[in-house]
Amino acid sequence: MQTIDWSDFEKVELRVGTIVEVEEFPEARKPAYKLKIDFGDDIGLRKSSAQITDIYQPDELVGRQIVAVVNFPPKQIGPMRSECLVTGFHRADGAVVLVRPDSEVPNGAKLA
């Protein structure tokens, strides 16, 4: 495992946002959803592609808070421009489980 300096970690903007919209993303190479996430007044709405179709349905994602990296440069994924990286952990079967706060916090809150 590679180690990093504290200053490297401080550069990563891990923020909480609420998923406000979910769409199917049939153009993606691997099954994915297009997400629109509200990160509060300072950051606003961001779009992301997330390969989380194995265990999540669109209707159960809307209103859910997640943790995402918001300071990566935008990335073109097929016809969409992803503006943040939603975080998760792989299960043994390869499905991704989203990282989310234990209880509700303000949108845009930074990981402490």
N, C-alpha and C positions, 0 to 999 in steps of 0.2 A: 504494500500500500504506500502510495506517495504521500508525504506530509506537505502541508502548506503553512505559510505564515498567517498569523492572526489578521494582518492587513489584507491578505488575499480574501479571507472569509468575509471581512467587513465590506468588500466591494459587491458581494452578492446581495441583491435586493429580493429577499423572500418575503412576499406580502400575502395577506389574506384577501380573497375576493369571493363574491357570491355569483354563482352561475345564474344568469338571467335568461339565457336562450341556448337551446341545443338543436342541432340539425344533423341529419345523416350526412356523410361525406363519401359518396360513392366513387369519387374520382381518386381517393387516396389509394396508395398501393396496398396497404394493410387496412383492415377494418378500423374506422375511426369516426369520431364525431367532430363537428365544428362547434366550438363553445364560444359564447359571448359572456364575459366575466366583468362584473362591476367591482373596481378597486377603490371606490370612493371618489371624493371631489378632487383630490390632488392628482391622481393617476387617471381616473375615468374608466371608460369601457375599453377592454382589450379582447382581441380574438385569439383563439388557439385551436390547434388540432390535437386531439387526444385519442390514443389507442386504448380506449377503456370500454369497448363494446362487449367484452366477454362477460362482465359481471354487472354492468350498469345499463339501465334503460333510460331513454331521454327524459321521461316524465319524473323519474326519481332523482335526476340530477338538478333540475331547475329548483333554485332556492337553497342549494347546498353550498356551504362555504368550503373553499379549497385553499391550498397553499401553492403559490407559483413564483417563479423567477420573473421579475418584470423589467430587468435591465439588460437582457440579451438584445442584440440587434434583431429586427424583424427577419423572419425566414420564410422564403417562398416554398409552400408545400402544395404542389399542383397548382390549381387555380386560386388558392387562398394565400394570404399573407398572415402568418402566425406572428403575434405580437408579444407573446409570453410563453413560458414553459410551465405547464401544469405538472406538479410533482406526484410521484406515487412509488410504490414498492411492488416488485414482481413476486407473485406467489410461486409455489413449487410447480404449478401447472402453466406458468407463464402469464397468467392474467395479472393486470395491474390494479392495485388497490390504491385509491387516492389518499393523499396526505391531507388531513383536515384538523382544525382545532377541536378540542374536547367540548368546548362550549362556545357560544356565539361571541365574536369580538367585532369591533368596527372594521368595515371594509377598508383596506389599505394599511391595516396594522402590520408593522414590520416584526419579523421574527426577532425575539429578544435573546 
